[in-house]
Amino acid sequence: MADHTPGKMDIREHEKTFDGFIKVTTWSAVVCIVVLIFLALANA
């Protein structure tokens, strides 16, 4: 079993992945809202 010291783990890669996930989720939500607004206006 590997030696592990609590609080010494390098989480930079995890933080970069999470930041990317948040960006993709935010842009996906914005695109969905824009598409819904367009559909509502086009059907009016």
PDB file of N, CA, C and O in Angstrom:
ATOM      1  N   MET A   1       0.843  -1.171   0.000  1.00  0.00           N
ATOM      2  CA  MET A   1       0.000   0.000   0.000  1.00  0.00           C
ATOM      3  C   MET A   1       0.898   1.248   0.000  1.00  0.00           C
ATOM      4  O   MET A   1       1.922   1.283   0.683  1.00  0.00           O
ATOM      5  N   ALA A   2       0.513   2.245  -0.754  1.00  0.00           N
ATOM      6  CA  ALA A   2       1.299   3.471  -0.864  1.00  0.00           C
ATOM      7  C   ALA A   2       1.194   4.311   0.406  1.00  0.00           C
ATOM      8  O   ALA A   2       0.162   4.342   1.077  1.00  0.00           O
ATOM      9  N   ASP A   3       2.281   4.980   0.704  1.00  0.00           N
ATOM     10  CA  ASP A   3       2.267   5.899   1.851  1.00  0.00           C
ATOM     11  C   ASP A   3       1.466   7.134   1.482  1.00  0.00           C
ATOM     12  O   ASP A   3       1.683   7.729   0.426  1.00  0.00           O
ATOM     13  N   HIS A   4       0.560   7.512   2.332  1.00  0.00           N
ATOM     14  CA  HIS A   4      -0.273   8.691   2.081  1.00  0.00           C
ATOM     15  C   HIS A   4      -0.280   9.565   3.322  1.00  0.00           C
ATOM     16  O   HIS A   4      -0.545   9.102   4.431  1.00  0.00           O
ATOM     17  N   THR A   5       0.018  10.834   3.110  1.00  0.00           N
ATOM     18  CA  THR A   5      -0.042  11.809   4.194  1.00  0.00           C
ATOM     19  C   THR A   5      -1.225  12.730   3.928  1.00  0.00           C
ATOM     20  O   THR A   5      -1.245  13.408   2.901  1.00  0.00           O
ATOM     21  N   PRO A   6      -2.205  12.774   4.815  1.00  0.00           N
ATOM     22  CA  PRO A   6      -3.364  13.633   4.596  1.00  0.00           C
ATOM     23  C   PRO A   6      -2.955  15.091   4.372  1.00  0.00           C
ATOM     24  O   PRO A   6      -2.115  15.630   5.092  1.00  0.00           O
ATOM     25  N   GLY A   7      -3.561  15.715   3.368  1.00  0.00           N
ATOM     26  CA  GLY A   7      -3.293  17.114   3.075  1.00  0.00           C
ATOM     27  C   GLY A   7      -2.121  17.343   2.139  1.00  0.00           C
ATOM     28  O   GLY A   7      -1.807  18.495   1.838  1.00  0.00           O
ATOM     29  N   LYS A   8      -1.466  16.298   1.670  1.00  0.00           N
ATOM     30  CA  LYS A   8      -0.292  16.439   0.814  1.00  0.00           C
ATOM     31  C   LYS A   8      -0.576  16.052  -0.639  1.00  0.00           C
ATOM     32  O   LYS A   8       0.347  16.014  -1.452  1.00  0.00           O
ATOM     33  N   MET A   9      -1.836  15.764  -0.978  1.00  0.00           N
ATOM     34  CA  MET A   9      -2.172  15.320  -2.317  1.00  0.00           C
ATOM     35  C   MET A   9      -2.182  16.491  -3.301  1.00  0.00           C
ATOM     36  O   MET A   9      -2.687  17.568  -2.983  1.00  0.00           O
ATOM     37  N   ASP A  10      -1.625  16.278  -4.491  1.00  0.00           N
ATOM     38  CA  ASP A  10      -1.605  17.301  -5.533  1.00  0.00           C
ATOM     39  C   ASP A  10      -2.922  17.225  -6.312  1.00  0.00           C
ATOM     40  O   ASP A  10      -3.185  16.232  -6.990  1.00  0.00           O
ATOM     41  N   ILE A  11      -3.743  18.266  -6.215  1.00  0.00           N
ATOM     42  CA  ILE A  11      -5.061  18.234  -6.843  1.00  0.00           C
ATOM     43  C   ILE A  11      -5.189  19.229  -7.989  1.00  0.00           C
ATOM     44  O   ILE A  11      -6.302  19.582  -8.378  1.00  0.00           O
ATOM     45  N   ARG A  12      -4.050  19.690  -8.540  1.00  0.00           N
ATOM     46  CA  ARG A  12      -4.107  20.673  -9.627  1.00  0.00           C
ATOM     47  C   ARG A  12      -4.857  20.127 -10.843  1.00  0.00           C
ATOM     48  O   ARG A  12      -5.672  20.831 -11.439  1.00  0.00           O
ATOM     49  N   GLU A  13      -4.583  18.885 -11.207  1.00  0.00           N
ATOM     50  CA  GLU A  13      -5.242  18.289 -12.375  1.00  0.00           C
ATOM     51  C   GLU A  13      -6.747  18.155 -12.132  1.00  0.00           C
ATOM     52  O   GLU A  13      -7.548  18.381 -13.039  1.00  0.00           O
ATOM     53  N   HIS A  14      -7.119  17.796 -10.932  1.00  0.00           N
ATOM     54  CA  HIS A  14      -8.533  17.689 -10.573  1.00  0.00           C
ATOM     55  C   HIS A  14      -9.221  19.052 -10.674  1.00  0.00           C
ATOM     56  O   HIS A  14     -10.338  19.147 -11.182  1.00  0.00           O
ATOM     57  N   GLU A  15      -8.566  20.091 -10.197  1.00  0.00           N
ATOM     58  CA  GLU A  15      -9.139  21.438 -10.257  1.00  0.00           C
ATOM     59  C   GLU A  15      -9.288  21.914 -11.699  1.00  0.00           C
ATOM     60  O   GLU A  15     -10.285  22.552 -12.033  1.00  0.00           O
ATOM     61  N   LYS A  16      -8.306  21.611 -12.566  1.00  0.00           N
ATOM     62  CA  LYS A  16      -8.402  21.985 -13.975  1.00  0.00           C
ATOM     63  C   LYS A  16      -9.568  21.268 -14.652  1.00  0.00           C
ATOM     64  O   LYS A  16     -10.297  21.869 -15.441  1.00  0.00           O
ATOM     65  N   THR A  17      -9.743  19.983 -14.342  1.00  0.00           N
ATOM     66  CA  THR A  17     -10.839  19.217 -14.919  1.00  0.00           C
ATOM     67  C   THR A  17     -12.181  19.772 -14.453  1.00  0.00           C
ATOM     68  O   THR A  17     -13.108  19.904 -15.253  1.00  0.00           O
ATOM     69  N   PHE A  18     -12.292  20.098 -13.172  1.00  0.00           N
ATOM     70  CA  PHE A  18     -13.536  20.642 -12.641  1.00  0.00           C
ATOM     71  C   PHE A  18     -13.846  22.002 -13.255  1.00  0.00           C
ATOM     72  O   PHE A  18     -15.003  22.285 -13.568  1.00  0.00           O
ATOM     73  N   ASP A  19     -12.829  22.853 -13.433  1.00  0.00           N
ATOM     74  CA  ASP A  19     -13.038  24.155 -14.068  1.00  0.00           C
ATOM     75  C   ASP A  19     -13.535  23.985 -15.505  1.00  0.00           C
ATOM     76  O   ASP A  19     -14.418  24.718 -15.951  1.00  0.00           O
ATOM     77  N   GLY A  20     -12.973  23.026 -16.220  1.00  0.00           N
ATOM     78  CA  GLY A  20     -13.436  22.743 -17.575  1.00  0.00           C
ATOM     79  C   GLY A  20     -14.873  22.261 -17.591  1.00  0.00           C
ATOM     80  O   GLY A  20     -15.655  22.660 -18.454  1.00  0.00           O
ATOM     81  N   PHE A  21     -15.226  21.408 -16.645  1.00  0.00           N
ATOM     82  CA  PHE A  21     -16.597  20.916 -16.541  1.00  0.00           C
ATOM     83  C   PHE A  21     -17.572  22.063 -16.282  1.00  0.00           C
ATOM     84  O   PHE A  21     -18.643  22.109 -16.886  1.00  0.00           O
ATOM     85  N   ILE A  22     -17.217  22.974 -15.403  1.00  0.00           N
ATOM     86  CA  ILE A  22     -18.082  24.114 -15.093  1.00  0.00           C
ATOM     87  C   ILE A  22     -18.254  25.003 -16.321  1.00  0.00           C
ATOM     88  O   ILE A  22     -19.358  25.481 -16.584  1.00  0.00           O
ATOM     89  N   LYS A  23     -17.177  25.232 -17.078  1.00  0.00           N
ATOM     90  CA  LYS A  23     -17.272  26.052 -18.290  1.00  0.00           C
ATOM     91  C   LYS A  23     -18.187  25.407 -19.320  1.00  0.00           C
ATOM     92  O   LYS A  23     -19.040  26.081 -19.898  1.00  0.00           O
ATOM     93  N   VAL A  24     -18.020  24.109 -19.555  1.00  0.00           N
ATOM     94  CA  VAL A  24     -18.856  23.409 -20.531  1.00  0.00           C
ATOM     95  C   VAL A  24     -20.317  23.415 -20.086  1.00  0.00           C
ATOM     96  O   VAL A  24     -21.211  23.615 -20.909  1.00  0.00           O
ATOM     97  N   THR A  25     -20.565  23.203 -18.818  1.00  0.00           N
ATOM     98  CA  THR A  25     -21.934  23.206 -18.307  1.00  0.00           C
ATOM     99  C   THR A  25     -22.570  24.583 -18.457  1.00  0.00           C
ATOM    100  O   THR A  25     -23.733  24.688 -18.848  1.00  0.00           O
ATOM    101  N   THR A  26     -21.819  25.641 -18.150  1.00  0.00           N
ATOM    102  CA  THR A  26     -22.336  26.999 -18.270  1.00  0.00           C
ATOM    103  C   THR A  26     -22.672  27.322 -19.724  1.00  0.00           C
ATOM    104  O   THR A  26     -23.755  27.832 -20.011  1.00  0.00           O
ATOM    105  N   TRP A  27     -21.745  27.027 -20.645  1.00  0.00           N
ATOM    106  CA  TRP A  27     -21.993  27.313 -22.063  1.00  0.00           C
ATOM    107  C   TRP A  27     -23.145  26.481 -22.609  1.00  0.00           C
ATOM    108  O   TRP A  27     -23.910  26.963 -23.444  1.00  0.00           O
ATOM    109  N   SER A  28     -23.280  25.245 -22.154  1.00  0.00           N
ATOM    110  CA  SER A  28     -24.406  24.406 -22.599  1.00  0.00           C
ATOM    111  C   SER A  28     -25.738  25.007 -22.151  1.00  0.00           C
ATOM    112  O   SER A  28     -26.703  25.031 -22.914  1.00  0.00           O
ATOM    113  N   ALA A  29     -25.782  25.484 -20.931  1.00  0.00           N
ATOM    114  CA  ALA A  29     -27.010  26.104 -20.425  1.00  0.00           C
ATOM    115  C   ALA A  29     -27.339  27.364 -21.211  1.00  0.00           C
ATOM    116  O   ALA A  29     -28.502  27.597 -21.542  1.00  0.00           O
ATOM    117  N   VAL A  30     -26.338  28.177 -21.515  1.00  0.00           N
ATOM    118  CA  VAL A  30     -26.562  29.403 -22.279  1.00  0.00           C
ATOM    119  C   VAL A  30     -27.081  29.065 -23.675  1.00  0.00           C
ATOM    120  O   VAL A  30     -28.019  29.701 -24.157  1.00  0.00           O
ATOM    121  N   VAL A  31     -26.484  28.077 -24.322  1.00  0.00           N
ATOM    122  CA  VAL A  31     -26.926  27.678 -25.661  1.00  0.00           C
ATOM    123  C   VAL A  31     -28.364  27.166 -25.617  1.00  0.00           C
ATOM    124  O   VAL A  31     -29.164  27.506 -26.488  1.00  0.00           O
ATOM    125  N   CYS A  32     -28.697  26.369 -24.632  1.00  0.00           N
ATOM    126  CA  CYS A  32     -30.077  25.863 -24.503  1.00  0.00           C
ATOM    127  C   CYS A  32     -31.070  27.005 -24.322  1.00  0.00           C
ATOM    128  O   CYS A  32     -32.138  26.996 -24.935  1.00  0.00           O
ATOM    129  N   ILE A  33     -30.738  27.977 -23.498  1.00  0.00           N
ATOM    130  CA  ILE A  33     -31.634  29.110 -23.269  1.00  0.00           C
ATOM    131  C   ILE A  33     -31.809  29.923 -24.547  1.00  0.00           C
ATOM    132  O   ILE A  33     -32.922  30.333 -24.875  1.00  0.00           O
ATOM    133  N   VAL A  34     -30.714  30.158 -25.270  1.00  0.00           N
ATOM    134  CA  VAL A  34     -30.800  30.911 -26.526  1.00  0.00           C
ATOM    135  C   VAL A  34     -31.666  30.163 -27.540  1.00  0.00           C
ATOM    136  O   VAL A  34     -32.487  30.775 -28.223  1.00  0.00           O
ATOM    137  N   VAL A  35     -31.488  28.860 -27.640  1.00  0.00           N
ATOM    138  CA  VAL A  35     -32.299  28.066 -28.572  1.00  0.00           C
ATOM    139  C   VAL A  35     -33.767  28.129 -28.183  1.00  0.00           C
ATOM    140  O   VAL A  35     -34.627  28.268 -29.053  1.00  0.00           O
ATOM    141  N   LEU A  36     -34.069  28.030 -26.909  1.00  0.00           N
ATOM    142  CA  LEU A  36     -35.464  28.100 -26.471  1.00  0.00           C
ATOM    143  C   LEU A  36     -36.077  29.469 -26.769  1.00  0.00           C
ATOM    144  O   LEU A  36     -37.235  29.552 -27.177  1.00  0.00           O
ATOM    145  N   ILE A  37     -35.316  30.532 -26.569  1.00  0.00           N
ATOM    146  CA  ILE A  37     -35.822  31.874 -26.871  1.00  0.00           C
ATOM    147  C   ILE A  37     -36.069  32.003 -28.368  1.00  0.00           C
ATOM    148  O   ILE A  37     -37.093  32.548 -28.781  1.00  0.00           O
ATOM    149  N   PHE A  38     -35.145  31.511 -29.182  1.00  0.00           N
ATOM    150  CA  PHE A  38     -35.314  31.551 -30.627  1.00  0.00           C
ATOM    151  C   PHE A  38     -36.576  30.781 -31.051  1.00  0.00           C
ATOM    152  O   PHE A  38     -37.357  31.270 -31.867  1.00  0.00           O
ATOM    153  N   LEU A  39     -36.767  29.602 -30.506  1.00  0.00           N
ATOM    154  CA  LEU A  39     -37.955  28.810 -30.844  1.00  0.00           C
ATOM    155  C   LEU A  39     -39.238  29.523 -30.433  1.00  0.00           C
ATOM    156  O   LEU A  39     -40.230  29.495 -31.161  1.00  0.00           O
ATOM    157  N   ALA A  40     -39.219  30.158 -29.273  1.00  0.00           N
ATOM    158  CA  ALA A  40     -40.402  30.873 -28.812  1.00  0.00           C
ATOM    159  C   ALA A  40     -40.713  32.059 -29.732  1.00  0.00           C
ATOM    160  O   ALA A  40     -41.879  32.313 -30.035  1.00  0.00           O
ATOM    161  N   LEU A  41     -39.700  32.776 -30.171  1.00  0.00           N
ATOM    162  CA  LEU A  41     -39.904  33.924 -31.038  1.00  0.00           C
ATOM    163  C   LEU A  41     -40.298  33.496 -32.457  1.00  0.00           C
ATOM    164  O   LEU A  41     -41.110  34.159 -33.102  1.00  0.00           O
ATOM    165  N   ALA A  42     -39.735  32.410 -32.934  1.00  0.00           N
ATOM    166  CA  ALA A  42     -40.027  31.939 -34.289  1.00  0.00           C
ATOM    167  C   ALA A  42     -41.434  31.370 -34.390  1.00  0.00           C
ATOM    168  O   ALA A  42     -42.028  31.404 -35.467  1.00  0.00           O
ATOM    169  N   ASN A  43     -41.968  30.861 -33.323  1.00  0.00           N
ATOM    170  CA  ASN A  43     -43.305  30.279 -33.318  1.00  0.00           C
ATOM    171  C   ASN A  43     -44.398  31.304 -33.025  1.00  0.00           C
ATOM    172  O   ASN A  43     -45.583  30.996 -33.152  1.00  0.00           O
ATOM    173  N   ALA A  44     -44.017  32.501 -32.640  1.00  0.00           N
ATOM    174  CA  ALA A  44     -44.996  33.497 -32.216  1.00  0.00           C
ATOM    175  C   ALA A  44     -45.753  34.109 -33.335  1.00  0.00           C
ATOM    176  O   ALA A  44     -46.609  34.963 -33.107  1.00  0.00           O
TER     177      ALA A  44
END
